[in-house]
Amino acid sequence: MTATQDRMPALYLGHGAPPLLDDPIWSGELRTLAARLPRPTGILIVSAHWESAPLSLSATAAATPLVYDFGGFAPRYYQMTYPTPDSSALASTVASLMPDHEPVHQHPSRGLDHGAWVPLKIMYPEADVPVVQMSLPTHDPGRLVQIGARLQELRDQGVLVIGSGFLTHGLPFLTEWRIDAAVPGWSRDFDLWAAEAIGKGDVDTLASYRSLAPGMPYAHPTVEHYTPLFVALGAGTDLTTPAEQVIDGYWMGLSKRSLVIT
């Protein structure tokens, strides 16, 4: 893991289901975002789709098969590949940053799930950057911020730290299943509330979403798509510095708001 001149930011991304790959608008926004960043030496990504304690890291072998953790989509999505290079050096560095009382499990076979490979396939289509996925060991915002803070050192080594989720994710309450579906009130209300708190650098308010956020619990009947935000925020330099909100709008009525955190 060699250092680069540029300190990488951290990102919080909405990742979408596999049909995101065919959406020219959102795909274009993600490609534009990747183009403005320094080229990463590696990528550490925390996805909503791997909840596991103790904290775990994905398999590091080159071209580890993907996880197709979705159902009901066209067969071609289950045949997609993303053959990244060996990531053992990156995994070792990540493990070394965790405290002694926070055991790290190296998973021998788990590949990237769609919360990781769908956005990365758009942003870095050549699949030539080492990638490690880290599990979500908890949904406690304070603990996730602490984990993220330990990852700050990676940014000085050119590693891109990504929390991959969806700012609203009330799938059970959607009435239309189209990319251009109308935006439910609970999705819009939560999104605007979060955007205001993000704009103020108010992490305490964001962490109190269960009691303060409008649209709950419909916006997040389960919270795994929201909480990767706190890993990304923790990886930032200063929690009080507002993140840059680089993507907004809605996809299937859900907020695709995404952030660059310096």
Backbone as CSV, one residue per row, in Angstrom:
resi,resn,N_x,N_y,N_z,CA_x,CA_y,CA_z,C_x,C_y,C_z
1,MET,0.845,-1.190,0.000,0.000,0.000,0.000,0.880,1.240,0.000
2,THR,1.128,1.792,-1.152,1.978,2.966,-1.253,1.162,4.240,-1.159
3,ALA,1.776,5.266,-0.606,1.085,6.539,-0.449,0.984,7.257,-1.790
4,THR,-0.039,8.091,-1.934,-0.198,8.930,-3.103,-0.198,10.379,-2.653
5,GLN,-0.044,11.276,-3.619,-0.001,12.687,-3.282,-1.362,13.188,-2.819
6,ASP,-2.428,12.641,-3.351,-3.772,13.100,-3.046,-4.387,12.285,-1.923
7,ARG,-5.004,12.994,-0.976,-5.755,12.299,0.063,-7.153,12.030,-0.464
8,MET,-7.539,10.768,-0.489,-8.840,10.419,-1.020,-9.940,10.881,-0.067
9,PRO,-11.089,11.255,-0.599,-12.244,11.483,0.263,-12.863,10.145,0.645
10,ALA,-13.884,10.193,1.465,-14.750,9.047,1.702,-16.079,9.335,1.016
11,LEU,-16.816,8.293,0.684,-18.091,8.445,-0.010,-19.203,7.722,0.733
12,TYR,-20.405,8.274,0.655,-21.612,7.510,0.947,-22.417,7.492,-0.342
13,LEU,-22.700,6.287,-0.855,-23.385,6.120,-2.125,-24.707,5.382,-1.941
14,GLY,-25.726,5.813,-2.687,-26.849,4.930,-2.929,-26.438,3.949,-4.012
15,HIS,-26.785,2.670,-3.824,-26.258,1.702,-4.796,-27.303,1.122,-5.746
16,GLY,-28.557,1.116,-5.396,-29.546,0.613,-6.331,-29.464,-0.877,-6.571
17,ALA,-30.519,-1.424,-7.139,-30.554,-2.822,-7.558,-29.834,-2.955,-8.904
18,PRO,-29.596,-4.188,-9.383,-28.869,-4.351,-10.642,-29.394,-3.532,-11.822
19,PRO,-30.717,-3.257,-11.953,-31.150,-2.422,-13.087,-30.565,-1.013,-13.097
20,LEU,-29.938,-0.585,-11.991,-29.214,0.688,-12.014,-28.198,0.705,-13.144
21,LEU,-27.632,-0.444,-13.467,-26.621,-0.528,-14.520,-27.167,-0.056,-15.866
22,ASP,-28.487,-0.092,-16.032,-29.107,0.290,-17.302,-29.751,1.668,-17.253
23,ASP,-29.616,2.368,-16.131,-30.193,3.701,-15.989,-29.158,4.736,-16.423
24,PRO,-29.341,5.378,-17.575,-28.299,6.293,-18.070,-28.095,7.514,-17.178
25,ILE,-29.137,7.944,-16.479,-29.010,9.153,-15.662,-28.160,8.877,-14.434
26,TRP,-28.581,7.919,-13.611,-27.842,7.644,-12.384,-26.462,7.069,-12.680
27,SER,-26.376,6.192,-13.666,-25.059,5.666,-14.049,-24.126,6.797,-14.468
28,GLY,-24.670,7.763,-15.218,-23.857,8.897,-15.632,-23.380,9.728,-14.457
29,GLU,-24.229,9.883,-13.454,-23.835,10.638,-12.263,-22.708,9.939,-11.516
30,LEU,-22.786,8.614,-11.410,-21.731,7.864,-10.727,-20.421,7.899,-11.518
31,ARG,-20.508,7.806,-12.842,-19.291,7.898,-13.659,-18.655,9.276,-13.535
32,THR,-19.475,10.310,-13.511,-18.955,11.666,-13.349,-18.263,11.827,-12.006
33,LEU,-18.858,11.270,-10.964,-18.251,11.326,-9.642,-16.894,10.637,-9.648
34,ALA,-16.816,9.445,-10.210,-15.544,8.720,-10.240,-14.489,9.499,-11.017
35,ALA,-14.889,10.166,-12.095,-13.935,10.877,-12.940,-13.312,12.075,-12.227
36,ARG,-14.002,12.638,-11.254,-13.461,13.814,-10.558,-12.568,13.435,-9.387
37,LEU,-12.523,12.163,-9.035,-11.702,11.717,-7.919,-10.310,11.329,-8.396
38,PRO,-9.303,11.436,-7.518,-8.007,10.835,-7.850,-8.176,9.323,-8.050
39,ARG,-7.342,8.749,-8.857,-7.448,7.304,-9.055,-7.066,6.592,-7.762
40,PRO,-7.943,5.723,-7.242,-7.631,5.050,-5.975,-6.614,3.938,-6.138
41,THR,-5.808,3.743,-5.091,-4.908,2.586,-5.050,-5.647,1.339,-4.591
42,GLY,-6.778,1.524,-3.931,-7.607,0.428,-3.451,-8.951,0.991,-3.024
43,ILE,-9.902,0.112,-2.809,-11.243,0.515,-2.383,-11.668,-0.367,-1.224
44,LEU,-12.088,0.262,-0.122,-12.714,-0.443,0.993,-14.167,-0.031,1.012
45,ILE,-15.074,-0.980,0.882,-16.489,-0.659,0.788,-17.284,-1.428,1.841
46,VAL,-18.191,-0.724,2.483,-19.107,-1.301,3.472,-20.498,-1.243,2.862
47,SER,-21.115,-2.392,2.665,-22.404,-2.473,1.991,-23.516,-2.826,2.968
48,ALA,-24.707,-2.332,2.647,-25.887,-2.672,3.442,-26.179,-4.165,3.452
49,HIS,-25.614,-4.888,2.506,-26.007,-6.287,2.306,-25.083,-7.303,2.973
50,TRP,-24.221,-6.827,3.836,-23.412,-7.767,4.627,-23.390,-7.297,6.068
51,GLU,-24.319,-7.817,6.845,-24.394,-7.542,8.273,-23.797,-8.746,8.993
52,SER,-22.666,-8.557,9.622,-21.988,-9.685,10.249,-21.062,-9.194,11.350
53,ALA,-21.182,-9.818,12.511,-20.249,-9.583,13.613,-19.639,-10.930,13.994
54,PRO,-18.336,-10.962,14.326,-17.427,-9.816,14.393,-17.183,-9.196,13.023
55,LEU,-16.565,-8.040,13.032,-16.240,-7.345,11.807,-15.472,-8.282,10.877
56,SER,-15.914,-8.352,9.624,-15.363,-9.331,8.690,-14.936,-8.648,7.397
57,LEU,-13.949,-9.260,6.741,-13.461,-8.788,5.457,-13.697,-9.861,4.405
58,SER,-13.979,-9.426,3.189,-14.271,-10.359,2.108,-13.016,-11.093,1.656
59,ALA,-13.231,-12.110,0.826,-12.119,-12.872,0.269,-11.213,-11.961,-0.552
60,THR,-9.934,-12.281,-0.561,-8.948,-11.387,-1.186,-8.382,-11.910,-2.502
61,ALA,-8.695,-13.128,-2.888,-8.126,-13.682,-4.117,-8.624,-12.915,-5.330
62,ALA,-7.777,-12.808,-6.336,-8.172,-12.153,-7.573,-9.370,-12.865,-8.192
63,ALA,-10.295,-12.080,-8.742,-11.463,-12.605,-9.469,-12.316,-13.532,-8.614
64,THR,-12.420,-13.242,-7.311,-13.340,-14.004,-6.466,-14.755,-13.854,-7.017
65,PRO,-15.526,-14.939,-7.150,-16.885,-14.834,-7.699,-17.763,-13.886,-6.890
66,LEU,-18.662,-13.205,-7.583,-19.562,-12.262,-6.945,-20.664,-12.974,-6.169
67,VAL,-21.314,-12.212,-5.295,-22.510,-12.672,-4.602,-23.708,-12.061,-5.321
68,TYR,-24.626,-12.905,-5.775,-25.828,-12.438,-6.465,-26.983,-12.471,-5.465
69,ASP,-26.982,-11.489,-4.584,-27.909,-11.484,-3.447,-29.171,-10.706,-3.789
70,PHE,-29.889,-11.183,-4.824,-31.126,-10.540,-5.257,-31.932,-11.575,-6.012
71,GLY,-33.177,-11.268,-6.246,-34.035,-12.210,-6.950,-35.037,-11.498,-7.836
72,GLY,-35.501,-12.204,-8.866,-36.552,-11.686,-9.709,-36.111,-10.796,-10.851
73,PHE,-34.816,-10.736,-11.119,-34.315,-9.883,-12.193,-33.938,-10.725,-13.412
74,ALA,-33.605,-10.051,-14.506,-33.256,-10.731,-15.749,-32.045,-11.641,-15.543
75,PRO,-32.018,-12.782,-16.239,-30.920,-13.739,-16.056,-29.533,-13.148,-16.282
76,ARG,-29.409,-12.163,-17.140,-28.080,-11.632,-17.448,-27.410,-11.001,-16.240
77,TYR,-28.192,-10.521,-15.265,-27.577,-9.930,-14.080,-26.849,-10.981,-13.235
78,TYR,-27.269,-12.225,-13.349,-26.650,-13.308,-12.582,-25.419,-13.876,-13.278
79,GLN,-25.124,-13.346,-14.432,-23.950,-13.786,-15.187,-22.861,-12.708,-15.218
80,MET,-23.130,-11.581,-14.590,-22.149,-10.498,-14.601,-20.962,-10.832,-13.721
81,THR,-19.810,-10.304,-14.088,-18.588,-10.523,-13.323,-17.932,-9.171,-13.027
82,TYR,-17.056,-9.188,-12.048,-16.253,-8.006,-11.722,-14.947,-8.530,-11.130
83,PRO,-14.029,-8.955,-12.009,-12.824,-9.696,-11.575,-11.712,-8.782,-11.074
84,THR,-11.829,-8.323,-9.848,-10.842,-7.406,-9.269,-9.523,-8.119,-8.974
85,PRO,-8.425,-7.352,-8.839,-7.120,-7.954,-8.529,-7.058,-8.465,-7.091
86,ASP,-5.976,-9.173,-6.794,-5.715,-9.626,-5.431,-5.734,-8.421,-4.482
87,SER,-6.404,-8.589,-3.346,-6.539,-7.481,-2.391,-5.996,-7.838,-1.015
88,SER,-5.102,-8.809,-0.955,-4.613,-9.277,0.340,-3.841,-8.189,1.083
89,ALA,-3.078,-7.355,0.370,-2.334,-6.295,1.041,-3.281,-5.276,1.664
90,LEU,-4.323,-4.923,0.937,-5.311,-3.985,1.469,-6.022,-4.579,2.678
91,ALA,-6.415,-5.838,2.598,-7.095,-6.481,3.728,-6.209,-6.503,4.961
92,SER,-4.926,-6.786,4.783,-3.999,-6.810,5.918,-3.882,-5.429,6.552
93,THR,-3.848,-4.400,5.713,-3.760,-3.039,6.241,-5.012,-2.690,7.029
94,VAL,-6.185,-3.013,6.492,-7.442,-2.732,7.194,-7.468,-3.443,8.542
95,ALA,-7.116,-4.713,8.563,-7.128,-5.467,9.816,-6.185,-4.854,10.840
96,SER,-5.042,-4.347,10.382,-4.058,-3.785,11.303,-4.545,-2.493,11.948
97,LEU,-5.530,-1.837,11.346,-6.039,-0.579,11.872,-7.099,-0.763,12.955
98,MET,-7.606,-1.971,13.075,-8.636,-2.231,14.069,-8.009,-2.492,15.438
99,PRO,-8.689,-2.113,16.531,-8.121,-2.314,17.873,-8.070,-3.785,18.240
100,ASP,-7.247,-4.098,19.223,-7.073,-5.495,19.639,-8.390,-6.107,20.119
101,HIS,-9.259,-5.286,20.713,-10.520,-5.828,21.231,-11.599,-5.923,20.155
102,GLU,-11.271,-5.554,18.912,-12.206,-5.643,17.792,-11.682,-6.698,16.826
103,PRO,-12.018,-7.967,17.070,-11.481,-9.019,16.203,-11.952,-8.851,14.764
104,VAL,-11.094,-9.196,13.839,-11.402,-9.106,12.418,-11.367,-10.509,11.831
105,HIS,-12.458,-10.904,11.213,-12.543,-12.228,10.597,-12.286,-12.102,9.097
106,GLN,-11.342,-12.865,8.588,-11.071,-12.888,7.155,-11.890,-14.001,6.522
107,HIS,-12.912,-13.644,5.765,-13.779,-14.638,5.145,-13.045,-15.266,3.960
108,PRO,-12.978,-16.575,3.881,-12.146,-17.197,2.842,-12.762,-17.231,1.456
109,SER,-14.087,-17.034,1.348,-14.713,-17.246,0.039,-15.744,-16.193,-0.344
110,ARG,-16.143,-15.309,0.562,-17.232,-14.390,0.242,-16.766,-13.304,-0.718
111,GLY,-17.459,-13.206,-1.854,-17.154,-12.166,-2.821,-17.941,-10.898,-2.553
112,LEU,-17.873,-9.967,-3.483,-18.583,-8.702,-3.360,-20.063,-8.903,-3.637
113,ASP,-20.923,-8.305,-2.790,-22.358,-8.365,-3.046,-22.777,-7.185,-3.908
114,HIS,-24.071,-7.142,-4.272,-24.481,-6.135,-5.262,-24.416,-4.710,-4.724
115,GLY,-24.413,-4.556,-3.392,-24.207,-3.231,-2.828,-22.812,-2.703,-3.088
116,ALA,-21.895,-3.599,-3.424,-20.522,-3.218,-3.761,-20.295,-3.232,-5.269
117,TRP,-20.604,-4.365,-5.928,-20.172,-4.476,-7.317,-21.037,-3.685,-8.295
118,VAL,-22.300,-3.427,-7.969,-23.114,-2.638,-8.904,-22.560,-1.215,-9.065
119,PRO,-22.367,-0.438,-7.987,-21.804,0.905,-8.209,-20.364,0.881,-8.714
120,LEU,-19.556,-0.094,-8.250,-18.165,-0.130,-8.691,-18.040,-0.515,-10.154
121,LYS,-18.936,-1.329,-10.632,-18.916,-1.720,-12.041,-19.163,-0.499,-12.942
122,ILE,-19.916,0.464,-12.429,-20.155,1.700,-13.169,-18.971,2.654,-13.023
123,MET,-18.492,2.819,-11.793,-17.478,3.828,-11.513,-16.088,3.416,-11.984
124,TYR,-15.764,2.139,-11.855,-14.435,1.625,-12.228,-14.629,0.348,-13.054
125,PRO,-15.137,0.499,-14.290,-15.559,-0.670,-15.076,-14.430,-1.620,-15.440
126,GLU,-13.176,-1.156,-15.408,-12.072,-2.045,-15.770,-11.780,-3.080,-14.684
127,ALA,-12.345,-2.893,-13.482,-12.143,-3.826,-12.360,-10.666,-4.039,-12.077
128,ASP,-9.877,-2.964,-12.190,-8.429,-3.093,-12.031,-7.922,-2.477,-10.730
129,VAL,-8.816,-2.200,-9.801,-8.447,-1.662,-8.494,-8.749,-2.722,-7.430
130,PRO,-7.816,-3.033,-6.527,-8.106,-3.991,-5.454,-9.276,-3.502,-4.593
131,VAL,-10.189,-4.414,-4.279,-11.378,-4.072,-3.495,-11.508,-5.046,-2.334
132,VAL,-11.781,-4.506,-1.161,-12.131,-5.307,0.009,-13.477,-4.814,0.517
133,GLN,-14.367,-5.738,0.786,-15.637,-5.383,1.414,-15.556,-5.693,2.904
134,MET,-16.055,-4.769,3.714,-16.077,-4.944,5.162,-17.522,-5.052,5.619
135,SER,-17.786,-5.943,6.543,-19.156,-6.142,7.015,-19.590,-5.015,7.942
136,LEU,-20.896,-4.915,8.107,-21.488,-4.040,9.123,-21.642,-4.864,10.401
137,PRO,-20.814,-4.634,11.422,-20.906,-5.456,12.629,-21.951,-4.963,13.622
138,THR,-22.511,-3.773,13.374,-23.461,-3.152,14.281,-24.211,-2.080,13.504
139,HIS,-25.330,-1.623,14.078,-26.017,-0.464,13.510,-25.951,0.734,14.449
140,ASP,-25.145,0.651,15.475,-24.992,1.761,16.402,-24.161,2.861,15.739
141,PRO,-24.743,4.057,15.528,-24.009,5.105,14.818,-22.679,5.462,15.472
142,GLY,-22.653,5.551,16.811,-21.412,5.928,17.483,-20.301,4.935,17.233
143,ARG,-20.620,3.653,17.301,-19.589,2.639,17.074,-19.135,2.634,15.620
144,LEU,-20.069,2.856,14.694,-19.689,2.885,13.284,-18.813,4.091,12.966
145,VAL,-19.089,5.230,13.597,-18.222,6.390,13.427,-16.815,6.072,13.926
146,GLN,-16.713,5.367,15.048,-15.400,4.994,15.577,-14.655,4.070,14.619
147,ILE,-15.369,3.108,14.040,-14.736,2.229,13.055,-14.260,3.044,11.861
148,GLY,-15.111,3.949,11.396,-14.716,4.793,10.273,-13.496,5.628,10.579
149,ALA,-13.406,6.146,11.813,-12.254,6.974,12.182,-10.953,6.196,12.071
150,ARG,-10.995,4.909,12.350,-9.790,4.087,12.237,-9.375,3.871,10.788
151,LEU,-10.283,4.146,9.875,-9.987,3.965,8.455,-9.426,5.226,7.805
152,GLN,-9.366,6.333,8.553,-8.884,7.582,7.964,-7.487,7.429,7.364
153,GLU,-6.653,6.639,8.018,-5.278,6.458,7.539,-5.247,5.900,6.117
154,LEU,-6.248,5.098,5.763,-6.294,4.540,4.413,-6.358,5.631,3.367
155,ARG,-7.034,6.712,3.684,-7.212,7.789,2.713,-5.876,8.414,2.321
156,ASP,-4.933,8.448,3.271,-3.602,8.981,2.963,-2.805,8.029,2.081
157,GLN,-3.264,6.808,1.977,-2.614,5.817,1.125,-3.329,5.671,-0.218
158,GLY,-4.259,6.581,-0.475,-4.958,6.561,-1.759,-6.127,5.619,-1.817
159,VAL,-6.553,5.096,-0.667,-7.666,4.143,-0.651,-8.984,4.904,-0.537
160,LEU,-9.930,4.536,-1.358,-11.261,5.123,-1.350,-12.144,4.327,-0.391
161,VAL,-12.646,4.989,0.645,-13.531,4.357,1.627,-14.967,4.711,1.259
162,ILE,-15.803,3.689,1.106,-17.179,3.891,0.646,-18.156,3.213,1.604
163,GLY,-19.167,3.949,2.037,-20.350,3.366,2.657,-21.428,3.290,1.598
164,SER,-21.940,2.105,1.339,-22.896,1.889,0.247,-24.246,1.490,0.819
165,GLY,-25.246,2.329,0.596,-26.580,2.042,1.124,-27.645,2.628,0.225
166,PHE,-28.616,3.297,0.843,-29.691,3.993,0.129,-30.323,4.902,1.166
167,LEU,-30.395,6.200,0.909,-30.800,7.128,1.957,-32.250,6.914,2.388
168,THR,-33.088,6.396,1.506,-34.381,5.849,1.936,-34.533,4.487,1.279
169,HIS,-35.183,3.572,1.987,-35.227,2.187,1.487,-36.486,1.456,1.975
170,GLY,-37.621,2.122,1.875,-38.862,1.505,2.343,-39.510,0.623,1.301
171,LEU,-38.817,-0.410,0.873,-39.330,-1.276,-0.195,-40.724,-1.843,0.088
172,PRO,-41.040,-2.249,1.333,-42.379,-2.816,1.562,-43.506,-1.821,1.335
173,PHE,-43.184,-0.542,1.296,-44.227,0.485,1.214,-44.298,1.146,-0.154
174,LEU,-43.528,0.638,-1.119,-43.613,1.158,-2.479,-44.856,0.608,-3.164
175,THR,-45.534,1.469,-3.901,-46.727,1.038,-4.636,-46.481,0.964,-6.138
176,GLU,-45.374,1.538,-6.601,-44.993,1.478,-8.006,-43.560,0.963,-8.104
177,TRP,-43.304,0.109,-9.094,-41.968,-0.449,-9.253,-41.407,-0.026,-10.613
178,ARG,-41.267,1.300,-10.740,-40.681,1.883,-11.941,-39.591,2.853,-11.514
179,ILE,-38.567,2.997,-12.355,-37.482,3.914,-12.038,-38.002,5.329,-11.838
180,ASP,-39.025,5.714,-12.613,-39.560,7.069,-12.525,-40.827,7.134,-11.679
181,ALA,-40.978,6.230,-10.739,-42.171,6.197,-9.892,-42.302,7.483,-9.082
182,ALA,-43.540,7.792,-8.704,-43.780,8.947,-7.849,-43.067,8.756,-6.509
183,VAL,-42.643,9.866,-5.926,-41.899,9.818,-4.665,-42.873,9.822,-3.500
184,PRO,-42.867,8.769,-2.671,-43.753,8.771,-1.498,-43.395,9.902,-0.534
185,GLY,-44.373,10.397,0.190,-44.127,11.478,1.128,-43.088,11.123,2.174
186,TRP,-43.108,9.874,2.663,-42.154,9.475,3.701,-40.723,9.474,3.168
187,SER,-40.560,9.173,1.886,-39.217,9.173,1.295,-38.715,10.600,1.122
188,ARG,-39.575,11.468,0.612,-39.181,12.862,0.416,-38.898,13.543,1.758
189,ASP,-39.749,13.288,2.751,-39.580,13.945,4.047,-38.262,13.536,4.708
190,PHE,-37.963,12.239,4.685,-36.713,11.768,5.289,-35.513,12.327,4.528
191,ASP,-35.593,12.304,3.211,-34.488,12.788,2.393,-34.192,14.260,2.674
192,LEU,-35.208,15.093,2.737,-34.995,16.519,2.971,-34.498,16.782,4.386
193,TRP,-34.987,16.008,5.333,-34.492,16.119,6.718,-33.005,15.779,6.770
194,ALA,-32.630,14.673,6.134,-31.223,14.260,6.143,-30.357,15.272,5.398
195,ALA,-30.844,15.786,4.272,-30.065,16.758,3.511,-29.773,18.001,4.342
196,GLU,-30.746,18.437,5.127,-30.532,19.616,5.975,-29.478,19.331,7.044
197,ALA,-29.590,18.168,7.699,-28.613,17.820,8.735,-27.223,17.639,8.144
198,ILE,-27.130,17.003,6.978,-25.839,16.829,6.313,-25.243,18.188,5.972
199,GLY,-26.084,19.100,5.491,-25.611,20.433,5.129,-25.081,21.223,6.305
200,LYS,-25.508,20.879,7.505,-25.027,21.548,8.722,-23.879,20.792,9.385
201,GLY,-23.523,19.629,8.862,-22.527,18.790,9.525,-23.010,18.299,10.872
202,ASP,-24.316,18.055,10.992,-24.935,17.711,12.272,-25.061,16.185,12.398
203,VAL,-23.965,15.556,12.782,-23.946,14.092,12.884,-24.840,13.605,14.027
204,ASP,-24.932,14.381,15.101,-25.774,13.974,16.230,-27.233,13.853,15.801
205,THR,-27.699,14.791,15.002,-29.075,14.697,14.507,-29.237,13.500,13.589
206,LEU,-28.292,13.295,12.684,-28.367,12.138,11.793,-28.394,10.832,12.580
207,ALA,-27.645,10.782,13.686,-27.595,9.569,14.510,-28.874,9.348,15.289
208,SER,-29.671,10.393,15.447,-30.926,10.292,16.206,-32.118,10.118,15.279
209,TYR,-31.900,9.495,14.141,-32.933,9.376,13.119,-34.176,8.646,13.600
210,ARG,-34.014,7.680,14.494,-35.180,6.904,14.939,-36.213,7.796,15.620
211,SER,-35.747,8.782,16.357,-36.666,9.654,17.095,-36.920,10.996,16.420
212,LEU,-36.011,11.438,15.547,-36.122,12.777,14.985,-36.559,12.817,13.525
213,ALA,-36.277,11.791,12.769,-36.483,11.868,11.320,-37.951,11.685,10.956
214,PRO,-38.503,12.582,10.141,-39.837,12.331,9.594,-39.779,11.175,8.603
215,GLY,-40.897,10.519,8.443,-40.941,9.398,7.507,-40.558,8.063,8.093
216,MET,-40.096,8.051,9.342,-39.793,6.774,9.988,-41.075,6.182,10.566
217,PRO,-41.177,4.841,10.562,-40.199,3.846,10.104,-40.343,3.471,8.630
218,TYR,-41.183,4.172,7.886,-41.414,3.794,6.498,-40.158,3.964,5.640
219,ALA,-39.400,5.021,5.898,-38.185,5.251,5.112,-37.154,4.162,5.340
220,HIS,-37.141,3.597,6.556,-36.193,2.539,6.893,-36.848,1.558,7.854
221,PRO,-37.684,0.649,7.340,-38.240,-0.387,8.226,-37.143,-1.267,8.823
222,THR,-36.058,-1.439,8.111,-34.790,-1.940,8.641,-33.737,-0.914,8.244
223,VAL,-32.645,-0.841,8.998,-31.798,0.352,8.895,-30.458,0.115,8.210
224,GLU,-30.246,-1.066,7.641,-28.921,-1.400,7.119,-28.519,-0.564,5.901
225,HIS,-29.488,0.049,5.222,-29.116,0.902,4.087,-28.762,2.327,4.517
226,TYR,-29.122,2.690,5.726,-28.805,4.021,6.244,-27.485,4.034,7.004
227,THR,-27.243,3.014,7.809,-26.120,3.077,8.750,-24.727,3.035,8.119
228,PRO,-24.505,2.553,6.884,-23.166,2.716,6.300,-22.734,4.181,6.209
229,LEU,-23.692,5.089,6.252,-23.371,6.519,6.266,-22.396,6.860,7.380
230,PHE,-22.545,6.212,8.541,-21.745,6.597,9.698,-20.302,6.099,9.609
231,VAL,-20.074,5.011,8.906,-18.698,4.596,8.636,-18.022,5.636,7.757
232,ALA,-18.730,6.084,6.725,-18.159,7.083,5.823,-17.915,8.407,6.545
233,LEU,-18.859,8.835,7.369,-18.679,10.077,8.117,-17.488,9.967,9.071
234,GLY,-17.356,8.819,9.730,-16.241,8.624,10.646,-14.905,8.661,9.939
235,ALA,-14.888,8.230,8.682,-13.637,8.247,7.908,-13.271,9.643,7.436
236,GLY,-14.174,10.605,7.611,-13.877,11.981,7.261,-12.908,12.607,8.253
237,THR,-12.343,13.719,7.866,-11.342,14.377,8.706,-11.970,15.051,9.914
238,ASP,-13.136,15.650,9.726,-13.773,16.445,10.779,-15.272,16.230,10.697
239,LEU,-15.869,15.678,11.744,-17.292,15.366,11.721,-18.158,16.603,11.552
240,THR,-17.656,17.772,11.895,-18.470,18.983,11.814,-18.412,19.650,10.441
241,THR,-17.547,19.168,9.562,-17.464,19.734,8.221,-18.554,19.122,7.342
242,PRO,-19.447,19.919,6.791,-20.529,19.344,5.986,-19.993,18.570,4.783
243,ALA,-20.597,17.433,4.529,-20.243,16.667,3.338,-20.808,17.364,2.095
244,GLU,-20.172,17.122,0.972,-20.677,17.637,-0.302,-21.721,16.665,-0.839
245,GLN,-22.902,17.179,-1.125,-23.994,16.337,-1.613,-23.958,16.362,-3.140
246,VAL,-23.387,15.306,-3.723,-23.029,15.333,-5.142,-24.086,14.707,-6.042
247,ILE,-24.951,13.877,-5.491,-26.041,13.267,-6.253,-27.297,13.399,-5.413
248,ASP,-28.392,13.802,-6.046,-29.667,13.823,-5.335,-30.749,13.310,-6.280
249,GLY,-31.990,13.478,-5.895,-33.083,12.943,-6.703,-33.516,11.571,-6.204
250,TYR,-34.359,10.918,-7.004,-35.008,9.690,-6.557,-34.987,8.643,-7.663
251,TRP,-35.014,7.401,-7.242,-35.001,6.247,-8.150,-35.995,5.241,-7.588
252,MET,-37.045,4.959,-8.332,-38.145,4.129,-7.834,-38.784,4.756,-6.581
253,GLY,-38.693,6.069,-6.463,-39.257,6.764,-5.317,-38.357,6.818,-4.102
254,LEU,-37.161,6.248,-4.204,-36.217,6.211,-3.087,-35.108,7.235,-3.314
255,SER,-34.599,7.801,-2.231,-33.586,8.843,-2.338,-32.224,8.257,-2.704
256,LYS,-31.649,8.758,-3.787,-30.317,8.311,-4.200,-29.235,9.302,-3.771
257,ARG,-29.536,10.155,-2.786,-28.586,11.174,-2.346,-27.258,10.527,-1.961
258,SER,-26.188,11.068,-2.493,-24.843,10.525,-2.256,-23.888,11.658,-1.905
259,LEU,-22.848,11.317,-1.149,-22.003,12.323,-0.511,-20.530,12.087,-0.789
260,VAL,-19.791,13.195,-0.858,-18.329,13.182,-0.816,-17.922,13.810,0.512
261,ILE,-17.131,13.081,1.293,-16.774,13.496,2.652,-15.268,13.684,2.708
262,THR,-14.826,14.890,3.042,-13.393,15.186,3.068,-12.871,15.234,4.501
